[in-house]
Amino acid sequence: MFEDSPIHVDHILAIEATVDDMRSQNEATHRLSQDVLDKLSPAQARNVPDPIQPPTCGSAQSSPISTSSVGQRKNFLKPSAPSEFNGN
């Protein structure tokens, strides 16, 4: 059906080269996105579930606390105490 003319061979070689380039770019993009995920959240990027602590006695009466905030320190600035009021 198709003859092995130089034009057809050149087109096939160009298509193969383009597909190879696209595969290389796809692999590089995958590696970069995986690196970003690993740096953002190492445990979640590897699909490791967050550890869930079992409730202790009497904790059913208290308000529920999300597992993501347990053990985290709050980092915010506190305002200084007001100066003493002198009536003026």
C-alpha positions as a Markdown table, in Angstrom:
| # | Residue | x | y | z |
|---|---|---|---|---|
| 1 | Met | 0.0 | 0.0 | 0.0 |
| 2 | Phe | 2.6 | 2.5 | 1.1 |
| 3 | Glu | 5.9 | 2.6 | -0.6 |
| 4 | Asp | 9.1 | 3.0 | 1.4 |
| 5 | Ser | 9.8 | 6.4 | -0.1 |
| 6 | Pro | 12.3 | 8.7 | 1.6 |
| 7 | Ile | 9.4 | 11.1 | 2.4 |
| 8 | His | 7.5 | 8.5 | 4.4 |
| 9 | Val | 10.6 | 7.3 | 6.2 |
| 10 | Asp | 11.5 | 10.8 | 7.1 |
| 11 | His | 8.0 | 11.4 | 8.5 |
| 12 | Ile | 8.0 | 8.3 | 10.5 |
| 13 | Leu | 11.4 | 9.1 | 12.0 |
| 14 | Ala | 10.3 | 12.6 | 12.8 |
| 15 | Ile | 7.2 | 11.2 | 14.6 |
| 16 | Glu | 9.2 | 8.7 | 16.5 |
| 17 | Ala | 11.7 | 11.4 | 17.6 |
| 18 | Thr | 8.7 | 13.6 | 18.7 |
| 19 | Val | 7.2 | 10.8 | 20.7 |
| 20 | Asp | 10.6 | 10.1 | 22.4 |
| 21 | Asp | 10.9 | 13.7 | 23.3 |
| 22 | Met | 7.4 | 13.8 | 24.8 |
| 23 | Arg | 8.1 | 10.7 | 26.9 |
| 24 | Ser | 11.3 | 12.3 | 28.2 |
| 25 | Gln | 9.5 | 15.5 | 29.1 |
| 26 | Asn | 6.7 | 13.5 | 30.8 |
| 27 | Glu | 9.1 | 11.5 | 32.9 |
| 28 | Ala | 10.9 | 14.7 | 33.9 |
| 29 | Thr | 7.6 | 16.4 | 34.8 |
| 30 | His | 6.6 | 13.3 | 36.9 |
| 31 | Arg | 9.9 | 13.4 | 38.8 |
| 32 | Leu | 9.6 | 17.1 | 39.5 |
| 33 | Ser | 6.0 | 16.9 | 40.7 |
| 34 | Gln | 6.9 | 13.9 | 42.9 |
| 35 | Asp | 9.8 | 15.9 | 44.4 |
| 36 | Val | 7.4 | 18.8 | 45.1 |
| 37 | Leu | 4.9 | 16.5 | 46.8 |
| 38 | Asp | 7.7 | 14.9 | 48.9 |
| 39 | Lys | 8.9 | 18.3 | 50.1 |
| 40 | Leu | 5.4 | 19.6 | 50.9 |
| 41 | Ser | 4.2 | 16.7 | 52.9 |
| 42 | Pro | 6.4 | 13.6 | 53.1 |
| 43 | Ala | 3.9 | 11.4 | 54.9 |
| 44 | Gln | 0.9 | 12.3 | 52.8 |
| 45 | Ala | 2.8 | 12.3 | 49.5 |
| 46 | Arg | 3.6 | 8.6 | 50.1 |
| 47 | Asn | -0.1 | 7.9 | 50.9 |
| 48 | Val | 0.7 | 7.2 | 54.6 |
| 49 | Pro | -2.4 | 7.8 | 56.7 |
| 50 | Asp | -2.0 | 10.2 | 59.6 |
| 51 | Pro | -1.8 | 8.4 | 62.9 |
| 52 | Ile | -5.1 | 8.4 | 64.8 |
| 53 | Gln | -4.9 | 8.2 | 68.6 |
| 54 | Pro | -7.7 | 6.2 | 70.3 |
| 55 | Pro | -9.9 | 8.2 | 72.7 |
| 56 | Thr | -9.1 | 8.1 | 76.4 |
| 57 | Cys | -11.6 | 7.7 | 79.2 |
| 58 | Gly | -13.8 | 10.8 | 79.7 |
| 59 | Ser | -12.8 | 12.3 | 76.3 |
| 60 | Ala | -16.3 | 11.7 | 75.0 |
| 61 | Gln | -17.6 | 14.5 | 77.2 |
| 62 | Ser | -15.0 | 17.0 | 75.9 |
| 63 | Ser | -15.3 | 18.8 | 72.5 |
| 64 | Pro | -13.8 | 16.9 | 69.6 |
| 65 | Ile | -10.3 | 17.9 | 68.5 |
| 66 | Ser | -9.2 | 17.3 | 64.9 |
| 67 | Thr | -6.3 | 14.9 | 64.7 |
| 68 | Ser | -4.4 | 17.4 | 62.5 |
| 69 | Ser | -4.2 | 20.0 | 65.3 |
| 70 | Val | -3.3 | 17.6 | 68.1 |
| 71 | Gly | 0.2 | 18.2 | 69.3 |
| 72 | Gln | 0.8 | 21.3 | 67.3 |
| 73 | Arg | 1.9 | 24.6 | 68.9 |
| 74 | Lys | 0.0 | 27.7 | 68.0 |
| 75 | Asn | 2.4 | 30.2 | 66.5 |
| 76 | Phe | 1.0 | 33.7 | 66.7 |
| 77 | Leu | 2.0 | 37.0 | 68.3 |
| 78 | Lys | 0.4 | 38.1 | 71.5 |
| 79 | Pro | -0.2 | 41.8 | 72.1 |
| 80 | Ser | 1.6 | 43.4 | 75.0 |
| 81 | Ala | -0.3 | 44.2 | 78.2 |
| 82 | Pro | -1.7 | 47.8 | 78.2 |
| 83 | Ser | 0.2 | 50.4 | 80.1 |
| 84 | Glu | -1.2 | 51.5 | 83.5 |
| 85 | Phe | -4.1 | 54.0 | 83.2 |
| 86 | Asn | -3.4 | 57.2 | 84.9 |
| 87 | Gly | -6.8 | 59.0 | 84.4 |
| 88 | Asn | -5.6 | 61.6 | 81.9 |
